[in-house]
Amino acid sequence: MAEAARKFAVAETPLYREAPNNIEAEQALLGAILINNDAFYRVSDFLKSSHFYEPLHRKIFEVSTDLIRMGKIASPVTIKTFLPADEKVGDRTVAQYLGLLASEAVTVINAADYGRAIYDLATRRALITVGEDMVNIAYDAPVDMAPQAQIEDAERRLFELAETGRYDGGFESFNDALKTAVDMANAAFMRDGGLSGISTGFRDLDHRMGGLQSSDLVVLAGRPGMGKTSLATNIAANIAAAYRPADQADGSVKAANGGVVGFYSLEMSSEQLATRILSEQSEISSSKIRRGAIDEGDFEKLVATSQMIGKMPLYIDQTGGISIAQLTARARRLKRQRGLDVIVIDYIQLMTGSSRRGNENRVQEITEITTGLKALAKELNVPILALSQLSRQVESREDKRPQLSDLRESGSIEQDADVVMFVFREEYYLKNKEPKPGTQEYLNWEAEMNEMRGKAEVIIAKQRHGPTGTVSMGFQGEFTRFFDLAEDSHLPQRFE
């Protein structure tokens, strides 16, 4: 009896399961678009031709999209010339099929619901493909593919699917790339300051770079004591403080200004980082805060400042020696849960590569890290500001301004970075050269020291999208804060 029941159960199980689809919903939506082109704008923000299950429907939606975006009318009459005339749909020609779609159209009001149903079914089909690939690879995994590598690959594909509705990547048409470029130009036109990227909060730096560009790897390097962590912290705080969200058509939230910042602090604890930002914003020396050498007025100022900046979307990960795989996984998770517009890493040399490269030399490990950071910037479509150390050879030169060759393990960092910036403060080196007081050398040194005090240079040594050069900035060491210098046009009139 049990055997018979088992055979019956096996017989009832279908040998073939069709991928989820709804041809009727596709027909209804296409019909609505052909009758009233306004229906297209109800779904154009989230629906692509690849989301349709029926190949002919994909072609109809693609042609309609091109015509409507060119300002022309998409109707059964105008689009039939762009479709294969000899193709049959059952016993109907394509022209007859288009007429049938139009005659059975839904109203414009329902178009978004049908579009969402088509999108959801396409996502389910993509999930099935990812799941099948996971199972097949797990069964027949090649020798050189560790389980951890498969997990990372599956996580990447699922994240991409969650973000964009597709995971396959591959080629996109030049027309789509052009639309993205025009959209970026429009965003720059609408954004405060007219920047194509996210503003750093520093006028002259933004003017030179156009802000931090999406998918760029920006390396900020300097010798110890130059203030590279201070500059990175200032930029992170400026971006988070300027954050202004804007609701999108598909229900998601995007930054209209500023952004959500993920800060990987591998060197300092989150408390130290918070103290720096608190000192910078409140203009109370961080050493005074740490020593408790503050009066009641300072404390009230600290409390007021902390309440003001406490709501900034700045998230800190203080894991020391984090691997590129862990960093990538946590960045994906933050973007899904809270949003993510900028990543800051302090600093590259404190990161580790994967375990399989553990026994190889450090240069190869750094190469893996920088390649992974550039790939992450492209995947999440966010700028990554990564700090880097410089080698000691800077100290042996008379002119101690850094060069690209000074980057430690410089080959891969210089190659993978879209922008390389150096922080340089002449004051730091002059301070250590103080001659004996009362001598002519001391007077010369004092004059030079007065000229250089509180000044810093940000040297842009490499930039893929714009010019290189030096940006002059001010630096207040007690508050670990950089600031824009006054423009000549805004200085008081001087009389000789």
RABELGI-V115726 format. One record per helix or strand of 2 or more residues. SS is the DSSP state (H for helix, E for strand). FROM is the first residue (numbers start at 0). TO is the last residue. If there is no record, write none. Layout:
BEGIN
ss->SS from->FROM to->TO
ss->SS from->FROM to->TO
END
This chain:
BEGIN
ss->H from->1 to->11
ss->H from->22 to->34
ss->H from->37 to->42
ss->H from->48 to->50
ss->H from->54 to->68
ss->H from->75 to->81
ss->E from->87 to->88
ss->E from->91 to->92
ss->H from->93 to->102
ss->H from->107 to->138
ss->H from->146 to->163
ss->H from->173 to->189
ss->H from->191 to->193
ss->H from->202 to->208
ss->E from->216 to->221
ss->H from->227 to->240
ss->E from->243 to->246
ss->E from->252 to->256
ss->E from->260 to->264
ss->H from->269 to->281
ss->H from->285 to->290
ss->H from->295 to->308
ss->E from->313 to->316
ss->H from->323 to->336
ss->E from->341 to->345
ss->H from->347 to->349
ss->H from->354 to->356
ss->H from->361 to->379
ss->E from->382 to->389
ss->H from->391 to->395
ss->H from->403 to->405
ss->H from->409 to->415
ss->E from->418 to->423
ss->H from->425 to->430
ss->H from->439 to->451
ss->E from->454 to->462
ss->E from->468 to->475
ss->H from->476 to->478
ss->E from->480 to->483
ss->H from->487 to->489
END
